[in-house]
């Protein structure tokens, strides 16, 4: 069962986001890093799928619309943004993170 992630921005309580780490800034850094990981993975996946349509001999006059390529691109455009996916994973406790030890603690 996959969780429905909203594709639009919703208002969130900052206290809820800060609760797992105890610090809103640490939570935001975790969310940013996870969103970046998701975006990179999606970009690699999309690039791999679109490489099938690559033609080395294409010139501006020979480029034509490929219906399948357009559908693949539209599918990825409709997906929830990586930031929204990261927030959803963070709220559900699906993100593993650890804090690096600070020098004064050693």
N, C-alpha and C positions, 0 to 999 in steps of 0.2 A: 504494500500500500504506500503510495507516494503522497506526500503532504502537498496540499495546494498552497503555493507561494504566490502572494499577490504581485501583480505586474505594475502596480502603481505605488507611490509613496504613501505611507500612513504615519500618523503621529505616534511616537513611542515615548514611554516614560523613561527619562534618563536614569532614574534610580534603579529601574529594572535592568537596564543595560550595564550599569556600574556594579550591581550586586555580586555577580560571580567573581570579579577581581577585587572589588573594594575600591576601585579607582576608575572613573569614567575615561580618563586618558589611556589607561592600559587596555581597557575594553575596546576603545576606538582603534588602537593600534592593532589589536588582534583581529578585529573586523576588517580593517584595511588590508592586512596581509592575506587573510583568507579570501577576500574579494579579488585580490590580485591573482591568487592561485587559480581561482575559478575562471577568471577572464582569460588567463593564459591557456588553460586547458580547452576552453571553448574556442579560442582563436586557432589553436592547433588542429582541433577537430574540424572546424569549418574549412580551414586551408586545405586539409587533406581531402575533404570531399570535393572542393572546388578545383583541385589539381586535375581531376579527371576530365575537366572541360578545357584545360589549357591546350592551346594549339600554337606551336612555334611559328607558324607561317601567317598568323593573323596580322593584318594591317588594319588601319582605320576603316577602309572601304569594305573589308571582308568580315568585320565583326557583325555578328547577328545575335538576336536575342535567343537564348536557349531557355525554354520553358522550365525544364527541370532545374537548371541552375538558379533561376529566379525563385522557384518554390523553395529550394534549400535556403537561400538567403532570407526569404520572408519568414521561414520557420525560426531561424536564429534571431531575427528581429523581434519576434513575438515572445521569445523566452524572457523570464524575469531577469532583471539586471543582476550582475554578480554581487553587488552590495546587498540587495534584498535577500538573495540566497544565503549569503554569509550571516546576515542578521537572524534569519530564520534558524539556521544551524546553531548559532550561538544561543538563542533563546531556548532551543530544545536540548542543549547540552551535548551536541554532536561534534563540537570542535575540541580537539585535544590541544592544550597549550601548556607551556611551563615557563616560569620566570627564571631568567638567568640570575645567578647569585651576584649580589653586589659585593664590591671589594671590602666594605666595612663589616660585612657579615662574616667573612672568612676569618 
